[in-house]
Structures are given as structure tokens and as C-alpha cells.
């Protein structure tokens, strides 16, 4: 296939077989319908000797860029950065919100369902048309601090990309959230591109019921191309407090790391330093506004003194991670604290009525019988029996 010489739309996307329908039935025909020539940067079109210069040249020559961020493919992410640096008109698409890094979610993107390809095509045609009809002077510049890069700078970027190391991140439990250099990248497994010339790169991980993980990426990690993280289950208060000095030291070194900020907020809340804990979660939400555990921690800090604010955070947890039990559970705790027992039971029943939530609860080995939030509820003649029944249901499959 001959590369188009003009009016080209360059497509950045994964090219595994499961993306074939998106390309053949939606993206390519939508581009043609809009009057552009589709082109993509995989081996099928550019040949097996593909070099980065081909990519940068295609980005430079393209009238429009379409980037499918589904799965956070490292190559797609890198090339998207080049497109933004080149001040190109870009249409981002993704299957899930978490596929879009939170630090660029302020940029409009098209969310699509892989089972509804016809809708993706029609929405792409409309989006391509509106983008092309927008005058260059009216096009928003989301990165004004980036100047257009010249040929020499493009070649330097290509050189750095060639030196970048691929590292696969594995972690247990599978519900863990992974952060690379303080930025959320998703749940395991993940693949990242690491610049070995950077002074320091970090990996962090957090999960409900487990101690936090934070470490530098070592030279050995770079050579092996793999990092395996096994989070430790939380122990008693004394065991937690033994780790605090190390977390505080890391927190001073990496002041914007959400995982460290969350664990320090836990510590401050545990020693009843409410004002400092509140300040810590405030800073945490500024750097990680879309992380469900950031809102969960904010809700925990506020649930006794500001229950309505706490519930807003817990409801945000539910919206960000609907298949995790913790948001529903903490809403139940919050209502139980204020003696709204009917609402507390309602949220506990939500957990047992949805298989995914029940499994999530059991996997994290939560123990609601010993949670002081339910002390008054267990004394209620109306609700004690149902609470005990729910507890038995949730405990029935534990360890299975």
C-alpha cells in the first residue's frame, strides 16, 4: 500500500487482532467518508524495518491524528505526545475512562463501545468533520508551553525512544493500583517505557487491606524488563507504625506521590490528628482527583465529623470503581455512624446481591462483625438479625 502524499489522517492505535473491527469497520471508513486518506504506523504498512523517523514524518505530514488509547499501549502514548508537541489536531478515542491518563482527561475524547462499531463510525465522522472545519486560530492549544519541535529535536526524541526500556509490571493482589513516577497507569499487568537516562524512576502500588509499596526502578529491573510486586497484607497497629518513618522519608523525597500521601493520611487519622489528616487528603485529591482510593481516604477522614461530605466521597468511589466493594461498604459504615440503619443495611445488601462485589469483599477478607461502625446497628432490634445474616453470607465463601 502506497503512503498518501496529502490530506492524510494518521492513526495511532494498537494493532492486535481484537482491534481489527475498530479499524476496518469504523476508523478507516470514517476517515475516507470525511475526505481524508487513512494511514497507520504498524509494520503492515511501513514494513518490518520501521524506524522512528517514519512515525515522526507521518505525524508531521498528517492533517489530522486519531489516537486510540484503549489499553494504554506504550507506543500509542509516546506517539500521542509527539502529536501534541507538533501542535497537530488530535482526536482521542478510548473504550474506558481509565484508558485516558488523568493528566490529559481535560482534553475532549470520544468514549466508545467495542460492541457498537457502527456508532463509533458515525461519531467519528461527526468529530472529524467538526475538527477539520475549525480554523487553526480557534483550535484550543492544551499545551501552550510546548513549542513546535524542529527536525533536530524530533531526531533527539526518536533517539530517546530507541533507548527507552520496556518493563512489564506484575502485582498481587490483582486489584492493586499501579503508579509510575507518581502517575496512575492502571491495574496489573501493565507495560511501561522507562527512560534509563532519567535520574530516578519510581513504581508505587496500593490496594485495600494491604500495605503500600513504593520503590525506585533499579538497573536490575531495567535489565530484566520485569517488576513483580507482592503487596503485604496489613497487620496490627504496631506493625503499621513501624513502617511510618520510611513512608515519611519517601514522602519528603516524592512530595506528589498519591500512594504515599494516602498512607500518611491513614497514619494521621489513626493518631487522631484530624487537621493534618484533612490537609493531607486535600493535597491528595489535588494530585489524584480521579483515584478512587483518594476519595475513599478523604471519606474515612471526614466520616465522623463531616458525614455528608464523607458520603459524597464514597459515592465518588462507587462511580470510579463500581465493581469494588469498598465504596458501598463505607457508605454503609457512614450511615450506621449516624444511626441511619435502613440505609446502612441497604448498602450492605447491595454487596451481597452483586456477585462481583461479594467476591471483592471476600478477596479482601474484610471483617464487618468487628467494625465499630456497626456497634449501634447490632443493638437494633429491627436490624441486628439482618446484619448477622449478611455477615454469614459474606463469610460463607471466604477462602474458597
Secondary structure, DSSP 4 states (H G I P E B T S, - for coil): -PPPSSSEEEEE---SGGGHHIIIIIIHHHHHHTT-EEEE-SHHHH-TT--HHHHHHHHHH-SEEEEE-GGG-HHHHHHHHHHHHTT--EEEEESSGGGS-GGGTTS-EEE--TT-HHHHHHHHHHHHHHHHHS-GGGS--TTTTPPPP-HHHHHHHHHHHHHPEEEEEEEESTT-EEEETTEEEEESSEEEEE-TTSS--EEEEE-TTB--EEEEPPHHHHHHTEEEEEPPBP--HHHHHHHHHHHHHHHHHSTT-HHHHHHHHHHHHHTT-HHHHHHHHHHHHHH-TT-HHHHHHHHHHHTTT-HHHHHHHHHHHHHH-TTSTHHHHHHHHHHHHTT-HHHHHHHHHHHHHSHHHHHHHHHTT--GGG-GGGTTGGG-TTTHHHHHHHHHHHHHTTT-
